[in-house]
């Protein structure tokens, strides 16, 4: 913060007033000095007039001194307020509509040590830990559809209504077995042998397991035993939250046991299958962080597996990466690039941003726009390396919110407003 110096004239006046005040105090001390001679009435009146003049002069000098010091300190306060106001005015502010029209996107950066030259081709695939294939294990007929391909569904939402002769027979067998088991349990101890008791219970659980294999829920099975009139069909419910994929079910179609009707995939996570050269594969380990680039978007991932086998055709080894996809904006089947971490010996810690995040300032230096205090301001950075649309930069602190898309629009607004980042 720049502080203005106190003007010379008020300072000189303050010093003179201070000297006057000291002189008057000395006079007052002399006037009140003890007197050994009796004073006449005229002397007493002169003494009172003198003391009154001294008192008035003291009050005037004190007031003058306070006023001059207040005047001399006011430029400092004004300078501080003007500096804060200038900082607020230097921020570029956009409304939500303007941000959307300009395509402004902000990402929070974390320090990385990726090597932009160590890159491998890759492809996005579904996360098999979050994917379920709907394939009932009995012959069935599709009676009704409740969803369409690509639809996002919630756990417990109806997908299909299926039925058929085999489904009806399995449901009837369970109702009979459950009823018999319930009757046996109510009998007095010793009425039947332990082996008969065990056989009845096992038979009921077997029939229950058959219904579970056609993907009937526990609640549906319990309701079936209480209301046998619903035998012959049931609604196939979504076992997880996910998106409907590979949907082949058509109305009236009769399918054999085990035929996949559709697939549900939770797209909040995806896997990345990358092909690495033997030299690259030797540099990675389970749990190693990597950077995945799909088009203009980048995500961080972690290595969860490797094949430990070299393909005889491509002479590469397959490595599997798990990557978060919170916005569901990336999809299985897209091609990607995998960037590996730098060697442990070198520590080029910095930040990786897309080239679209970089613009040139008024002096020609590289800059990025950061989001702070409800607006955007430009910050100079140093570009260490640029490869394939990505830039490795330094000059920021971790967790900085940087504009990764729409920076050109902000730079244009900055140029029109005449802001200079060196004055921030």
C-alpha positions in Angstrom: 0.0 0.0 0.0 1.4 3.4 -1.0 1.2 6.1 1.8 1.5 9.8 0.9 3.9 11.9 3.0 2.7 14.6 5.4 2.8 18.1 3.7 5.6 20.3 4.9 3.5 23.4 5.7 1.1 21.8 8.2 4.0 20.0 9.8 5.9 23.3 10.3 2.8 25.0 11.8 2.3 22.1 14.2 5.9 22.4 15.4 5.5 26.2 15.9 2.2 25.6 17.9 4.0 23.1 20.0 6.8 25.6 20.8 4.2 28.2 21.7 2.4 25.8 23.9 5.7 25.1 25.8 6.4 28.8 26.2 3.0 29.5 27.6 3.2 26.7 30.1 6.5 28.1 31.3 4.9 31.6 31.8 2.1 30.0 33.7 4.5 28.3 36.0 6.2 31.6 36.7 3.0 33.4 37.4 1.9 30.9 40.0 5.3 30.9 41.7 5.0 31.5 45.5 5.2 35.2 46.6 6.7 36.2 49.9 5.4 39.9 49.8 1.8 40.9 50.4 0.0 41.8 47.2 -1.9 45.0 46.6 -5.5 45.0 45.1 -4.2 46.3 41.8 -1.5 43.6 41.7 -4.1 41.0 42.3 -6.2 42.2 39.5 -3.2 42.2 37.1 -2.3 38.7 38.3 -5.8 37.4 37.4 -5.8 39.1 34.0 -2.4 37.5 33.2 -3.6 34.0 34.2 -6.7 34.3 32.2 -4.7 35.2 29.1 -2.4 32.3 29.6 -5.3 29.9 30.0 -7.0 31.1 26.8 -3.7 30.8 24.9 -3.1 27.3 26.2 -6.6 26.2 25.1 -6.1 27.8 21.6 -2.7 26.2 21.1 -4.0 22.7 22.1 -6.9 23.0 19.7 -4.6 24.2 16.9 -2.2 21.3 17.5 -5.0 18.7 17.4 -6.4 20.1 14.2 -3.1 20.2 12.5 -2.3 16.6 13.4 -5.7 15.5 12.1 -5.2 17.3 8.9 -1.7 15.8 8.4 -3.0 12.2 9.0 -6.1 12.4 6.8 -4.1 11.7 3.5 -3.0 8.4 4.9 -6.5 7.2 5.6 -7.7 8.5 2.2 -4.9 6.7 0.5 -5.8 3.4 2.2 -9.5 3.7 1.3 -8.7 4.7 -2.3 -6.3 1.7 -2.7 -9.1 -0.7 -1.5 -11.6 0.9 -3.8 -9.2 0.7 -6.7 -8.7 -3.0 -6.1 -12.5 -3.6 -6.1 -12.8 -1.6 -9.3 -10.0 -3.5 -11.0 -12.0 -6.8 -10.7 -13.9 -7.9 -13.8 -17.4 -8.9 -12.7 -19.9 -10.8 -14.8 -23.5 -11.8 -14.2 -24.5 -15.5 -14.4 -26.0 -14.9 -17.9 -22.8 -13.2 -19.1 -20.7 -16.0 -17.8 -22.8 -18.5 -19.6 -22.8 -16.6 -22.9 -19.0 -16.1 -22.7 -18.5 -19.8 -21.8 -16.5 -19.0 -18.7 -15.6 -22.1 -16.8 -13.5 -22.2 -13.6 -11.4 -25.1 -12.2 -9.6 -25.4 -8.9 -6.0 -26.3 -9.4 -3.8 -28.6 -7.4 0.0 -28.9 -7.7 1.1 -31.7 -10.0 4.2 -33.3 -11.4 3.1 -34.7 -14.7 5.3 -35.0 -17.7 3.6 -33.7 -20.8 6.0 -35.7 -23.0 5.2 -39.1 -21.4 1.8 -39.7 -23.1 -0.1 -42.8 -24.1 -3.2 -43.5 -26.1 -6.3 -44.6 -24.2 -10.0 -45.2 -24.3 -12.8 -44.7 -21.8 -14.8 -47.8 -20.7 -17.4 -48.3 -18.1 -16.5 -48.9 -14.5 -17.2 -52.6 -14.0 -17.5 -52.1 -10.3 -20.5 -49.8 -10.9 -22.1 -51.6 -13.9 -24.9 -54.3 -13.7 -26.2 -56.4 -16.6 -29.9 -57.2 -16.3 -30.1 -60.9 -17.3 -32.8 -63.1 -15.5 -31.8 -66.7 -15.3 -35.1 -68.2 -16.5 -36.9 -68.1 -19.9 -39.0 -65.0 -20.0 -41.3 -62.7 -22.0 -41.1 -58.9 -22.1 -44.7 -57.7 -21.2 -44.1 -54.0 -20.7 -41.3 -51.4 -21.0 -40.9 -48.5 -18.5 -37.6 -46.8 -19.6 -35.9 -45.8 -22.8 -32.2 -46.3 -23.8 -29.9 -43.6 -22.3 -32.4 -42.7 -19.6 -31.0 -42.0 -16.1 -32.8 -44.1 -13.5 -32.8 -44.4 -9.7 -32.5 -47.5 -7.6 -35.8 -49.2 -7.3 -37.3 -47.6 -10.4 -39.3 -50.1 -12.7 -37.4 -51.0 -15.9 -39.5 -53.8 -17.4 -42.4 -56.0 -16.6 -41.6 -59.6 -17.5 -43.4 -62.9 -17.1 -43.9 -66.3 -18.9 -44.5 -69.9 -18.0 -41.2 -70.5 -16.3 -41.5 -67.4 -14.2 -45.0 -68.4 -13.1 -43.9 -71.9 -12.2 -41.0 -70.6 -10.1 -43.3 -68.2 -8.3 -45.9 -70.9 -7.6 -43.2 -73.3 -6.3 -41.9 -70.6 -3.9 -45.4 -69.9 -2.5 -46.0 -73.6 -1.9 -42.7 -74.1 -0.3 -42.9 -70.9 1.9 -46.4 -71.9 3.0 -45.3 -75.4 4.0 -42.2 -74.0 5.9 -44.5 -71.6 7.8 -46.8 -74.5 8.8 -44.0 -76.7 10.0 -42.5 -73.9 12.1 -45.7 -73.5 14.0 -45.8 -77.2 15.0 -44.8 -78.4 18.4 -41.2 -79.5 19.0 -40.8 -83.2 18.4 -43.8 -83.5 16.1 -41.5 -84.1 13.1 -37.9 -85.2 12.9 -35.0 -82.7 12.6 -34.2 -83.9 9.1 -37.7 -83.2 7.9 -37.6 -79.8 9.5 -34.3 -79.1 7.7 -35.5 -80.4 4.4 -38.6 -78.2 4.5 -36.5 -75.1 5.3 -33.9 -75.8 2.6 -36.7 -76.3 0.0 -38.2 -72.9 0.8 -34.9 -71.2 0.6 -34.1 -72.9 -2.7 -37.4 -71.6 -4.2 -36.6 -68.1 -2.9 -33.1 -68.2 -4.5 -34.6 -69.1 -7.9 -36.8 -66.0 -7.7 -33.8 -63.9 -6.7 -32.0 -65.2 -9.8 -34.7 -63.7 -12.0 -34.0 -60.4 -10.1 -37.1 -60.2 -7.9 -36.4 -58.0 -4.9 -36.8 -59.2 -1.3 -39.9 -57.0 -0.9 -41.5 -58.4 -4.1 -40.9 -62.0 -2.9 -42.5 -61.3 0.5 -45.6 -59.6 -1.2 -45.9 -62.7 -3.5 -46.1 -65.1 -0.6 -48.8 -62.8 1.0 -50.8 -62.4 -2.3 -50.4 -65.4 -4.7 -52.8 -63.8 -7.1 -49.9 -61.8 -8.6 -48.2 -65.0 -9.9 -47.2 -64.9 -13.5 -45.4 -61.5 -13.8 -43.4 -58.9 -11.9 -41.7 -55.6 -12.4 -38.0 -55.7 -12.9 -36.5 -52.9 -10.7 -33.2 -51.0 -11.1 -30.7 -52.4 -8.6 -28.5 -49.3 -8.7 -28.6 -45.6 -9.8 -27.4 -45.5 -13.4 -28.0 -45.0 -17.1 -29.8 -47.5 -19.3 -27.4 -48.9 -21.9 -27.3 -51.9 -24.3 -31.1 -52.1 -24.2 -32.3 -54.9 -26.5 -35.7 -55.8 -24.9 -38.8 -55.5 -27.1 -42.4 -56.0 -26.3 -43.7 -59.6 -26.6 -40.2 -60.9 -27.1 -39.5 -64.4 -25.6 -35.9 -64.7 -24.4 -33.9 -67.7 -23.1 -32.5 -67.8 -19.6 -29.5 -65.6 -19.1 -30.1 -63.3 -22.1 -28.9 -59.7 -21.2 -31.9 -57.4 -21.5 -30.1 -54.2 -20.7 -27.1 -52.7 -18.8 -27.1 -50.1 -16.1 -24.0 -48.0 -15.6 -23.2 -45.5 -12.9 -21.2 -42.9 -14.9 -19.9 -41.0 -11.8 -16.8 -43.1 -12.3 -15.2 -44.4 -15.5 -12.2 -46.7 -16.3 -9.5 -45.7 -18.8 -7.7 -48.5 -20.7 -4.3 -47.2 -21.8 -1.7 -48.9 -24.0 1.8 -48.2 -22.6 5.2 -49.1 -24.0 7.3 -51.4 -21.8 9.5 -48.5 -20.8 6.4 -46.4 -19.7 4.9 -49.4 -17.9 8.0 -49.9 -15.8 7.6 -46.4 -14.4 4.1 -46.8 -13.1 2.8 -48.7 -10.0 -0.5 -49.4 -8.5 -1.9 -46.2 -7.0 0.2 -43.9 -9.2 -1.6 -40.7 -10.1 -2.0 -39.9 -13.8 -3.7 -37.2 -15.9 -6.4 -38.1 -18.5 -7.2 -35.7 -21.3 -10.4 -36.2 -23.4 -10.8 -33.5 -26.0 -10.3 -30.2 -24.2 -11.1 -31.6 -20.8 -8.7 -33.0 -18.3 -9.2 -35.3 -15.3 -7.0 -36.8 -12.7 -7.0 -40.6 -12.2 -5.3 -43.3 -10.4 -3.8 -46.6 -11.7 -5.8 -49.6 -10.4 -4.4 -52.4 -12.5 -2.0 -53.5 -15.3 -1.9 -56.6 -17.4 1.8 -57.5 -17.0 1.6 -58.9 -20.5 2.9 -57.4 -23.7 0.6 -57.6 -26.7 2.3 -59.4 -29.5 0.8 -57.1 -32.2 1.1 -53.6 -30.6 4.0 -54.4 -28.3 2.3 -52.5 -25.5 1.0 -53.3 -22.1 -2.5 -52.5 -21.0 -2.9 -50.3 -17.9 -6.3 -49.6 -16.2 -7.0 -46.2 -14.6 -10.0 -45.2 -12.4 -11.2 -41.7 -13.0 -14.0 -39.6 -11.4 -16.7 -38.2 -13.7 -19.0 -36.2 -11.4 -20.7 -34.3 -14.2 -21.4 -37.4 -16.3 -20.0 -35.3 -19.2 -17.6 -38.0 -20.4 -18.8 -41.3 -21.8 -17.6 -44.8 -22.4 -16.1 -45.3 -25.9 -14.4 -41.9 -26.1 -10.7 -41.8 -27.0 -8.3 -40.2 -24.5 -4.7 -39.4 -23.8 -2.9 -40.5 -20.6 -0.1 -38.4 -19.1 2.2 -40.1 -16.6 3.8 -38.6 -13.6 7.4 -37.3 -13.9 10.4 -39.2 -12.6 10.7 -39.2 -8.8 14.2 -37.6 -9.1 12.8 -34.4 -10.7 10.2 -32.3 -9.0 8.8 -29.9 -11.5 5.8 -29.1 -9.4 3.4 -26.8 -11.0 -0.1 -26.7 -12.6 -1.5 -28.1 -15.8 -4.1 -26.0 -17.6 -5.5 -26.1 -21.1 -4.0 -23.6 -23.6 -7.3 -21.8 -23.6 -6.7 -20.6 -20.1 -3.6 -18.6 -21.1 -3.7 -15.1 -22.6 -1.2 -12.3 -23.1 -1.1 -9.3 -20.9 -0.5 -5.7 -21.9 3.2 -6.2 -21.6 3.2 -9.4 -23.6 3.7 -11.8 -20.6 1.5 -14.9 -20.1 -1.4 -14.5 -17.7 -4.4 -16.4 -16.4 -7.5 -15.1 -14.8 -8.4 -16.2 -11.3 -11.7 -16.0 -9.5 -11.8 -14.0 -6.2 -14.1 -11.7 -4.3 -16.9 -12.2 -6.7 -14.9 -11.2 -9.8 -11.9 -12.1 -12.0 -8.4 -10.6 -12.0 -5.4 -11.4 -14.1 -2.2 -12.9 -12.7 1.1 -13.4 -14.5 2.5 -16.9 -14.7 5.5 -18.6 -16.3 4.9 -21.3 -18.9 7.4 -24.2 -18.4 6.1 -26.5 -21.2 3.4 -26.7 -23.8 2.3 -30.0 -25.4 -0.8 -31.1 -27.3 -3.0 -28.3 -26.1 -1.9 -28.4 -22.5 0.5 -26.0 -20.7 2.6 -26.7 -17.6 2.7 -23.4 -15.6 4.1 -22.0 -12.4 3.4 -18.9 -10.3 0.2 -19.8 -8.6 -0.7 -21.3 -5.2 -2.6 -24.6 -4.8 -6.4 -24.6 -4.8 -6.5 -21.4 -6.9 -9.7 -21.1 -8.9 -8.5 -20.5 -12.5 -10.6 -19.7 -15.6 -10.0 -22.6 -18.0 -12.5 -21.6 -20.6 -13.6 -18.1 -21.7 -10.3 -16.4 -20.7 -10.1 -14.7 -24.2 -13.4 -12.8 -23.4 -12.0 -11.7 -20.0 -8.8 -10.5 -21.7 -10.8 -8.5 -24.2 -12.8 -6.9 -21.4 -9.5 -6.2 -19.5 -8.1 -4.4 -22.6 -11.2 -2.3 -23.1 -11.1 -1.2 -19.4 -7.4 -0.4 -19.4 -6.6 -2.6 -16.4 -2.9 -3.2 -15.7 -2.1 -6.3 -13.7 1.1 -4.6 -12.4 -1.0 -2.1 -10.6 -3.1 -4.7 -8.7 
